[in-house]
């Protein structure tokens, strides 16, 4: 053997000459601590820069004496201890982990034209390079272990196999930061996305609030038209992305039979940018137009019905992205309509939403959404809210959201139910206070509280949702609620005036549905009051404090 140095490392070199099928060839073995991609560094491809380090490696080069006619082969084997892969999961690898690898490089007339590699049970692949060696002709990748077809595809990337876990947003961030999404198709001067086709099974796929399990994903990504078919426990439908000349997504189109969203991934949106409009890097001029239809939308345990959104940049405008239509609801049960916009005002990004709600049977709607029997009947009408805040649609700060609105519910009954069953989207809680007041008003409360109307005006300012006021009317009572719920710390500070000789009190903790105010609170409804006006002194006055989940009601004896 010969001792030498390669890439700054001491190596052992062996040289042998053999003759096979009348072809004489020389084999050179280099054994030492090496960079396993040393032979490919000259390609200067973005993917190569994501593999770093050196490991115990055996490189065998078989050189034909007539290399113009017979290709040269380079075979590399290593356990890759000391080498790291700076890719997102499932292709990430720290340097301390062993991963048995085998790589074969074919050189034709001195240029690399093909690479085959196997990295344990992580990935196997075959890469075809242009005759000049500076571009990719085709790539076949098989994820996970098991058998696979190594046949070279025609001018595309072909995917197959399965992975346990994949975070799509991490990969998009990596592609954006590394330039790993660019490849050359036989022309080093012209960069474009190679066609990507195939089907992959993902045990757990995460993309923010979209989290899929046992997902079968079919890909057909050609030039500027990317199409996906998704079938999983949580989603079934088609998604299409259209890219512009700068390879940015300009259109997003989707049609889903069903789609379930998870609150567990919402922190990704929270971490994207600071909730400061002046510093927000979002460029509304680069946001894609959106057209998305979902026949059955679900968020966590809540059945939300049909969903449809149309949004994009209005023609002949700049610095504005508008939601022209957003509809959510179940036909014949409830409907939420919204529109809004994001725009730059004197350089600062701002968002505005207008939301209206309607339901012919609020009680049935609550039962449908979350199996809540807190209300029977009740028609929700004349209900609308306007909200605005500094920042984008995704980076609002509850303490900076401003808004106002009103609601009206007529002809219904509030029922005495367990508090847990009465919670829907953090809006409604009926229980402990009702049972307590049964001691005083059991003649009315025992059958629930029938009302003619519950009407309220609401104002949101500095994280506080103000009732200005909420009025409850029935043939025998009139009640008024003034005060606020602090949405920043979930505390309550309300006064409840009851005009009646006898009374009942039924707590209703609510908030504005949808948009950025989900999780807030407005509070309380009631009992006993003779018909009258607020110019009279109330027969009973209560103070409501505590928290949204555990309100405290005390009689004011002043």
ChimeraX attribute file (.defattr): number of C-alpha atoms within 10 A of each C-alpha:
attribute: neighborCount
match mode: 1-to-1
recipient: residues
	/A:1	10
	/A:2	10
	/A:3	11
	/A:4	13
	/A:5	13
	/A:6	15
	/A:7	10
	/A:8	9
	/A:9	12
	/A:10	15
	/A:11	21
	/A:12	15
	/A:13	18
	/A:14	14
	/A:15	14
	/A:16	10
	/A:17	13
	/A:18	12
	/A:19	11
	/A:20	8
	/A:21	5
	/A:22	7
	/A:23	11
	/A:24	13
	/A:25	19
	/A:26	14
	/A:27	17
	/A:28	17
	/A:29	20
	/A:30	25
	/A:31	20
	/A:32	20
	/A:33	21
	/A:34	25
	/A:35	23
	/A:36	25
	/A:37	16
	/A:38	12
	/A:39	13
	/A:40	15
	/A:41	12
	/A:42	12
	/A:43	15
	/A:44	11
	/A:45	18
	/A:46	15
	/A:47	18
	/A:48	16
	/A:49	14
	/A:50	14
	/A:51	19
	/A:52	17
	/A:53	16
	/A:54	21
	/A:55	20
	/A:56	17
	/A:57	21
	/A:58	22
	/A:59	21
	/A:60	20
	/A:61	20
	/A:62	21
	/A:63	19
	/A:64	21
	/A:65	15
	/A:66	13
	/A:67	14
	/A:68	11
	/A:69	10
	/A:70	15
	/A:71	20
	/A:72	22
	/A:73	20
	/A:74	21
	/A:75	18
	/A:76	22
	/A:77	19
	/A:78	22
	/A:79	18
	/A:80	27
	/A:81	19
	/A:82	18
	/A:83	23
	/A:84	19
	/A:85	19
	/A:86	16
	/A:87	18
	/A:88	18
	/A:89	16
	/A:90	15
	/A:91	14
	/A:92	14
	/A:93	20
	/A:94	14
	/A:95	18
	/A:96	11
	/A:97	13
	/A:98	16
	/A:99	18
	/A:100	15
	/A:101	20
	/A:102	18
	/A:103	20
	/A:104	19
	/A:105	23
	/A:106	21
	/A:107	20
	/A:108	19
	/A:109	16
	/A:110	13
	/A:111	17
	/A:112	25
	/A:113	22
	/A:114	23
	/A:115	20
	/A:116	18
	/A:117	19
	/A:118	20
	/A:119	20
	/A:120	15
	/A:121	14
	/A:122	19
	/A:123	21
	/A:124	25
	/A:125	22
	/A:126	24
	/A:127	20
	/A:128	23
	/A:129	22
	/A:130	19
	/A:131	17
	/A:132	15
	/A:133	21
	/A:134	20
	/A:135	22
	/A:136	25
	/A:137	25
	/A:138	23
	/A:139	25
	/A:140	25
	/A:141	21
	/A:142	25
	/A:143	22
	/A:144	19
	/A:145	16
	/A:146	11
	/A:147	9
	/A:148	15
	/A:149	11
	/A:150	15
	/A:151	10
	/A:152	18
	/A:153	16
	/A:154	13
	/A:155	16
	/A:156	21
	/A:157	22
	/A:158	22
	/A:159	19
	/A:160	20
	/A:161	19
	/A:162	21
	/A:163	22
	/A:164	15
	/A:165	17
	/A:166	20
	/A:167	16
	/A:168	17
	/A:169	15
	/A:170	16
	/A:171	17
	/A:172	15
	/A:173	12
	/A:174	16
	/A:175	17
	/A:176	12
	/A:177	10
	/A:178	15
	/A:179	13
	/A:180	18
	/A:181	17
	/A:182	17
	/A:183	20
	/A:184	20
	/A:185	22
	/A:186	18
	/A:187	15
	/A:188	14
	/A:189	9
	/A:190	9
	/A:191	13
	/A:192	17
	/A:193	17
	/A:194	22
	/A:195	20
	/A:196	20
	/A:197	21
	/A:198	18
	/A:199	18
	/A:200	18
	/A:201	21
	/A:202	20
	/A:203	16
	/A:204	16
	/A:205	21
	/A:206	19
	/A:207	18
	/A:208	19
	/A:209	18
	/A:210	19
	/A:211	23
	/A:212	25
	/A:213	18
	/A:214	18
	/A:215	21
	/A:216	19
	/A:217	17
	/A:218	19
	/A:219	20
	/A:220	17
	/A:221	21
	/A:222	15
	/A:223	14
	/A:224	20
	/A:225	15
	/A:226	19
	/A:227	19
	/A:228	19
	/A:229	19
	/A:230	18
	/A:231	21
	/A:232	21
	/A:233	14
	/A:234	19
	/A:235	24
	/A:236	20
	/A:237	18
	/A:238	17
	/A:239	17
	/A:240	17
	/A:241	19
	/A:242	20
	/A:243	16
	/A:244	12
	/A:245	9
	/A:246	9
	/A:247	14
	/A:248	14
	/A:249	18
	/A:250	18
	/A:251	17
	/A:252	19
	/A:253	17
	/A:254	18
	/A:255	18
	/A:256	20
	/A:257	15
	/A:258	21
	/A:259	22
	/A:260	22
	/A:261	20
	/A:262	18
	/A:263	12
	/A:264	13
	/A:265	15
	/A:266	15
	/A:267	11
	/A:268	14
	/A:269	14
	/A:270	14
	/A:271	11
	/A:272	13
	/A:273	18
	/A:274	15
	/A:275	20
	/A:276	19
	/A:277	22
	/A:278	16
	/A:279	13
	/A:280	18
	/A:281	14
	/A:282	15
	/A:283	14
	/A:284	20
	/A:285	14
	/A:286	14
	/A:287	18
	/A:288	21
	/A:289	19
	/A:290	17
	/A:291	17
	/A:292	16
	/A:293	20
	/A:294	22
	/A:295	16
	/A:296	19
	/A:297	24
	/A:298	20
	/A:299	15
	/A:300	12
	/A:301	14
	/A:302	17
	/A:303	17
	/A:304	22
	/A:305	21
	/A:306	19
	/A:307	22
	/A:308	18
	/A:309	18
	/A:310	17
	/A:311	21
	/A:312	22
	/A:313	22
	/A:314	14
	/A:315	6
	/A:316	5
	/A:317	9
	/A:318	12
	/A:319	16
	/A:320	20
	/A:321	24
	/A:322	20
	/A:323	20
	/A:324	15
	/A:325	14
	/A:326	17
	/A:327	18
	/A:328	21
	/A:329	22
	/A:330	19
	/A:331	10
	/A:332	10
	/A:333	17
	/A:334	22
	/A:335	20
	/A:336	20
	/A:337	17
	/A:338	21
	/A:339	19
	/A:340	20
	/A:341	21
	/A:342	23
	/A:343	22
	/A:344	20
	/A:345	13
	/A:346	7
	/A:347	11
	/A:348	15
	/A:349	25
	/A:350	22
	/A:351	24
	/A:352	22
	/A:353	20
	/A:354	17
	/A:355	21
	/A:356	21
	/A:357	20
	/A:358	21
	/A:359	23
	/A:360	18
	/A:361	21
	/A:362	23
	/A:363	23
	/A:364	20
	/A:365	25
	/A:366	23
	/A:367	17
	/A:368	18
	/A:369	17
	/A:370	17
	/A:371	17
	/A:372	23
	/A:373	21
	/A:374	28
	/A:375	25
	/A:376	22
	/A:377	19
	/A:378	25
	/A:379	19
	/A:380	23
	/A:381	18
	/A:382	14
	/A:383	20
	/A:384	20
	/A:385	21
	/A:386	19
	/A:387	20
	/A:388	21
	/A:389	25
	/A:390	25
	/A:391	29
	/A:392	26
	/A:393	19
	/A:394	17
	/A:395	21
	/A:396	24
	/A:397	18
	/A:398	19
	/A:399	15
	/A:400	17
	/A:401	21
	/A:402	19
	/A:403	20
	/A:404	17
	/A:405	19
	/A:406	21
	/A:407	20
	/A:408	19
	/A:409	24
	/A:410	22
	/A:411	17
	/A:412	21
	/A:413	18
	/A:414	24
	/A:415	22
	/A:416	24
	/A:417	19
	/A:418	17
	/A:419	17
	/A:420	13
	/A:421	17
	/A:422	26
	/A:423	21
	/A:424	19
	/A:425	19
	/A:426	18
	/A:427	20
	/A:428	26
	/A:429	28
	/A:430	26
	/A:431	19
	/A:432	17
	/A:433	20
	/A:434	25
	/A:435	19
	/A:436	15
	/A:437	16
	/A:438	18
	/A:439	11
	/A:440	14
	/A:441	18
	/A:442	16
	/A:443	13
	/A:444	17
	/A:445	25
	/A:446	14
	/A:447	12
	/A:448	20
	/A:449	22
	/A:450	24
	/A:451	22
	/A:452	16
	/A:453	19
	/A:454	22
	/A:455	20
	/A:456	21
	/A:457	17
	/A:458	21
	/A:459	20
	/A:460	25
	/A:461	16
	/A:462	15
	/A:463	21
	/A:464	25
	/A:465	26
	/A:466	24
	/A:467	23
	/A:468	16
	/A:469	17
	/A:470	24
	/A:471	21
	/A:472	25
	/A:473	25
	/A:474	21
	/A:475	12
	/A:476	18
	/A:477	23
	/A:478	26
	/A:479	30
	/A:480	27
	/A:481	27
	/A:482	19
	/A:483	21
	/A:484	26
	/A:485	28
	/A:486	23
	/A:487	23
	/A:488	13
	/A:489	12
	/A:490	17
	/A:491	19
	/A:492	27
	/A:493	18
	/A:494	20
	/A:495	20
	/A:496	25
	/A:497	24
	/A:498	28
	/A:499	25
	/A:500	20
	/A:501	13
	/A:502	18
	/A:503	26
	/A:504	27
	/A:505	26
	/A:506	25
	/A:507	22
	/A:508	23
	/A:509	23
	/A:510	22
	/A:511	21
	/A:512	25
	/A:513	19
	/A:514	15
	/A:515	13
	/A:516	19
	/A:517	19
	/A:518	15
	/A:519	17
	/A:520	26
	/A:521	29
	/A:522	29
	/A:523	29
	/A:524	24
	/A:525	22
	/A:526	30
	/A:527	29
	/A:528	27
	/A:529	26
	/A:530	21
	/A:531	14
	/A:532	15
	/A:533	12
	/A:534	12
	/A:535	6
	/A:536	8
	/A:537	11
	/A:538	20
	/A:539	15
	/A:540	19
	/A:541	20
	/A:542	17
	/A:543	18
	/A:544	24
	/A:545	18
	/A:546	14
	/A:547	16
	/A:548	26
	/A:549	16
	/A:550	14
	/A:551	20
	/A:552	15
	/A:553	18
	/A:554	12
	/A:555	11
	/A:556	13
	/A:557	8
	/A:558	4
